[in-house]
């Protein structure tokens, strides 16, 4: 049975609430340079990228994530929406 509109919206709110919880924990690195450093050190657990990330940066981060076996999540909103979700 396909999900209803309410279930789809609930899933979107789920990622935002999980992001807020992770931000509250303090174990977060924000930004391009710190993301690359964390990936190179092998300490990254998950990468979340906005949908309007420039193609060159996106491919570079995905390449480093592939080498370090870190999952990459593509956030459905742009960088403004992702920043708002982070708080």
SVG drawing of the C-alpha trace seen along z (x, -y; Angstrom):
<svg xmlns="http://www.w3.org/2000/svg" viewBox="-3 -30 46 32">
<polyline fill="none" stroke="black" stroke-width="0.4" points="0.0,0.0 1.5,-3.4 2.2,-5.9 -0.3,-8.7 0.5,-12.4 0.7,-12.5 3.2,-9.7 5.5,-11.4 5.4,-14.6 6.1,-12.7 9.2,-11.2 10.5,-14.7 9.9,-16.0 11.7,-12.9 15.0,-13.9 14.7,-17.4 14.0,-16.3 16.9,-13.9 19.2,-16.6 18.1,-18.9 18.9,-16.0 22.4,-15.5 23.0,-19.2 22.1,-19.3 24.6,-16.5 27.4,-18.6 29.1,-15.8 28.7,-17.7 31.1,-19.2 29.6,-21.9 31.2,-23.1 33.1,-22.0 36.7,-22.2 35.9,-20.5 34.0,-17.8 36.9,-17.0 39.3,-16.9 36.9,-14.6 36.6,-12.3 40.4,-12.1 40.8,-11.2 38.1,-8.5 36.0,-9.9 32.9,-10.8 29.8,-8.7 27.3,-10.4 27.5,-13.2 24.4,-15.3 24.5,-17.5 22.0,-20.0 20.5,-19.5 22.1,-22.8 25.7,-21.8 28.0,-22.7 28.7,-19.7 32.5,-19.7 32.2,-19.9 29.5,-17.2 31.6,-14.8 34.7,-15.5 32.9,-14.8 31.2,-11.7 34.6,-10.4 36.2,-10.9 33.1,-9.3 33.4,-6.3 37.1,-5.8 36.3,-6.1 33.1,-4.0 30.9,-6.8 27.2,-7.1 26.1,-10.3 22.6,-11.6 21.2,-14.0 18.9,-16.5 15.8,-17.3 16.0,-21.0 18.5,-23.7 21.3,-25.0 19.0,-27.5 16.5,-24.7 19.3,-22.5 20.8,-25.3 17.3,-25.9 16.9,-22.2 20.2,-22.2 19.1,-25.2"/>
</svg>
